[in-house]
Amino acid sequence: MLSVALTGNVAAGKTSVVRWWREWGGSVIEADALVREVQAPGSPVLDRIVERFGPAVLLPDGALDRAALRRIVFADPEARAALNAIVHPAVLARRAALLEEARARGDRVVVSDIPLLFEVLDPAQFDVIVLVDAPETVRRERLVRERGLLPDEADKLMAAQLPSGPKRAQSDIVIENHDTLDALRAAAERTWKQLLDLSRTRP
């Protein structure tokens, strides 16, 4: 089984790539979905989040108020580190279980969609690292135009992630996304075929 990590800074286009790879038959494990799963109401993780950050991070129905929590951790690096220490071990355990299930099914390529791969994990645990990247100016403009963020909100969101330069240096494959959506799809398809070829050469 070829274990692939797909990553990319916010607004780089990673979401489109992972959607196409799933359509083309890829097994995908999404970090964001795992985070939501381990933070579900009644979970030990959510209990620890409330203990650390207070009941103001809960919605009236008892679910996590992600927007409220995001405002706290973006403004305070120590708070962000505390949140990561609560959430990441549970996510890691869940991902490991899903990888084993995929291995047992005989899946040849399993893609772990991890936005903060280089920030929170050891990339060496994956066979191939694929980075989707776009220039900072392009990503900032997308955040403002497509997601409705204010310019200072976009800047804070981008600043919470490592710059793409060091990530490019540590990636095996870089998918460039500074052109059209069709160009991105073509690049994603070339990379997917490359990954399939790699999976066939493995024992």
Buried (B, 14 or more C-beta within 10 A) or exposed (E): BBBBBBBBBBBBBBBBBBEBBBEEEBBBBBBEEBBEBBBEEEBEBBEBBBEBBEEEBBEEEEEBBEEBBBBBBBEEEEBBEBBBEBBBEBBBEBBEEBBEEBEEEEBBBBBBBBBBBBBBBEBEBBBBBBBBBBEBEBBBBBBBEEEEBEEEBBBBBBEBBEEBEEBEEEBBBBBBBBEEEEEBBEBBBEBBEBBBEBBEEEE
